[in-house]
């Protein structure tokens, strides 16, 4: 697994993590799209309500700010390959690329916009949370395979 990396710009911030998972794209995809199950395997998610489907709307509570509910829309849904959800301030992309032993998982998030500089200092770093998310997903998928 490569450690999460954040790139900061004036109007945005991007964080990314990648890891190889010894499991099929189909099984990893099933885990990523079973929203209500996240709290049982993912230490970074308190809850997800709603359906992780094309055009779906979800309400996500994160361990980084458990009192806040993020209202997100599923923006892209390409089974076993690519999932994107977000809101007007940010977009998170999950990508699965086949490799010889399973898949390479990549999670990338970009947040920002014209008023981003006014509150950027209030947003905690995502690096540790991204590392935990990727490790939790790897553990869950490899245990299931």
C-alpha positions as CSV (number, residue, x, y, z in Angstrom):
1,X,0.0,0.0,0.0
2,X,1.2,3.5,-0.8
3,X,0.6,6.0,2.0
4,X,-2.0,8.6,1.3
5,X,-0.7,11.8,-0.3
6,X,-2.3,15.2,-0.3
7,X,-1.6,18.0,-2.8
8,X,-2.7,21.4,-1.7
9,X,-3.5,24.3,-4.0
10,X,-5.0,27.7,-3.3
11,X,-8.6,26.8,-4.4
12,X,-8.5,23.0,-3.8
13,X,-6.9,20.1,-2.0
14,X,-6.6,16.5,-3.4
15,X,-5.9,13.3,-1.4
16,X,-5.1,9.9,-2.9
17,X,-4.3,6.4,-1.7
18,X,-3.7,3.2,-3.5
19,X,-3.3,-0.5,-2.5
20,X,-3.2,-3.9,-4.1
21,X,-6.0,-6.2,-3.0
22,X,-5.9,-10.0,-3.5
23,X,-9.6,-10.2,-4.4
24,X,-11.7,-10.0,-7.6
25,X,-13.0,-6.6,-8.8
26,X,-16.5,-8.1,-8.4
27,X,-16.0,-8.8,-4.7
28,X,-14.4,-5.4,-3.9
29,X,-17.2,-3.7,-5.9
30,X,-19.8,-5.5,-3.8
31,X,-18.2,-4.2,-0.6
32,X,-17.9,-0.6,-1.9
33,X,-21.6,-0.5,-3.0
34,X,-23.1,-2.1,0.1
35,X,-23.4,1.3,1.9
36,X,-25.2,0.2,5.0
37,X,-22.4,-2.4,5.7
38,X,-19.6,0.2,5.9
39,X,-19.6,0.6,9.7
40,X,-19.1,-3.2,10.1
41,X,-15.7,-3.1,8.2
42,X,-14.7,0.5,7.8
43,X,-13.3,2.4,10.8
44,X,-13.6,5.8,8.9
45,X,-17.4,5.6,8.3
46,X,-20.0,6.0,11.1
47,X,-22.9,5.4,8.8
48,X,-24.2,5.5,5.2
49,X,-27.9,5.8,4.5
50,X,-29.3,5.5,1.0
51,X,-28.4,3.3,-2.0
52,X,-25.0,3.3,-3.6
53,X,-26.4,3.0,-7.2
54,X,-26.2,5.1,-10.4
55,X,-27.8,8.4,-9.6
56,X,-28.3,7.4,-6.0
57,X,-28.3,9.8,-3.0
58,X,-26.5,8.9,0.2
59,X,-26.1,10.5,3.6
60,X,-22.6,9.7,5.0
61,X,-21.3,10.4,8.5
62,X,-17.5,10.2,8.8
63,X,-15.4,9.5,11.9
64,X,-13.5,12.7,11.0
65,X,-16.7,14.7,11.9
66,X,-19.4,12.4,13.2
67,X,-21.8,15.1,14.0
68,X,-22.0,16.3,10.3
69,X,-23.9,14.4,7.7
70,X,-22.6,14.7,4.1
71,X,-25.4,14.7,1.5
72,X,-23.8,13.1,-1.5
73,X,-24.9,12.0,-5.0
74,X,-23.5,9.0,-6.9
75,X,-22.1,10.7,-10.0
76,X,-20.6,7.7,-11.8
77,X,-21.3,4.0,-11.4
78,X,-19.3,1.7,-13.7
79,X,-19.6,-1.7,-12.1
80,X,-16.3,-3.4,-11.1
81,X,-14.3,-0.4,-12.4
82,X,-15.2,3.1,-11.1
83,X,-17.5,4.7,-8.5
84,X,-17.8,8.4,-7.9
85,X,-19.8,10.3,-5.3
86,X,-19.7,13.9,-4.1
87,X,-21.4,17.2,-3.5
88,X,-20.8,20.7,-4.8
89,X,-17.6,21.1,-2.8
90,X,-15.9,17.7,-3.4
91,X,-15.8,14.5,-5.4
92,X,-14.5,11.1,-4.2
93,X,-13.5,8.6,-6.9
94,X,-12.9,4.9,-6.3
95,X,-11.1,3.0,-9.1
96,X,-10.5,-0.7,-9.5
97,X,-7.8,-1.9,-12.0
98,X,-7.2,-5.6,-12.5
99,X,-3.8,-6.9,-11.7
100,X,-2.2,-10.4,-11.7
101,X,-3.4,-11.2,-8.2
102,X,-6.6,-9.2,-7.9
103,X,-7.1,-5.5,-8.2
104,X,-5.3,-2.2,-7.6
105,X,-7.6,0.0,-5.6
106,X,-7.3,3.8,-5.8
107,X,-9.3,6.3,-3.9
108,X,-9.0,10.0,-4.8
109,X,-10.8,13.0,-3.5
110,X,-10.7,16.6,-4.6
111,X,-12.4,19.3,-2.5
112,X,-12.4,23.0,-3.3
113,X,-14.1,25.9,-5.1
114,X,-14.0,29.7,-5.2
115,X,-14.5,30.1,-1.4
116,X,-12.3,27.2,-0.4
117,X,-9.4,29.4,0.8
118,X,-11.8,30.9,3.4
119,X,-12.3,27.6,5.3
120,X,-9.5,25.3,4.1
121,X,-7.7,25.7,7.4
122,X,-10.8,24.2,9.2
123,X,-10.8,20.9,7.3
124,X,-8.7,18.2,8.9
125,X,-6.1,16.2,6.9
126,X,-7.6,13.2,5.2
127,X,-4.3,11.3,5.0
128,X,-4.7,9.0,8.0
129,X,-8.4,8.4,7.2
130,X,-7.5,7.4,3.6
131,X,-4.8,5.0,4.8
132,X,-7.3,3.4,7.2
133,X,-10.0,3.2,4.6
134,X,-7.7,1.4,2.1
135,X,-6.4,-0.9,4.8
136,X,-9.9,-1.7,6.1
137,X,-11.1,-2.4,2.6
138,X,-8.1,-4.6,1.8
139,X,-8.6,-6.6,5.0
140,X,-12.4,-7.1,4.4
141,X,-12.0,-8.0,0.7
142,X,-9.1,-10.5,1.3
143,X,-10.9,-12.1,4.2
144,X,-14.0,-12.6,2.1
145,X,-12.1,-14.1,-0.9
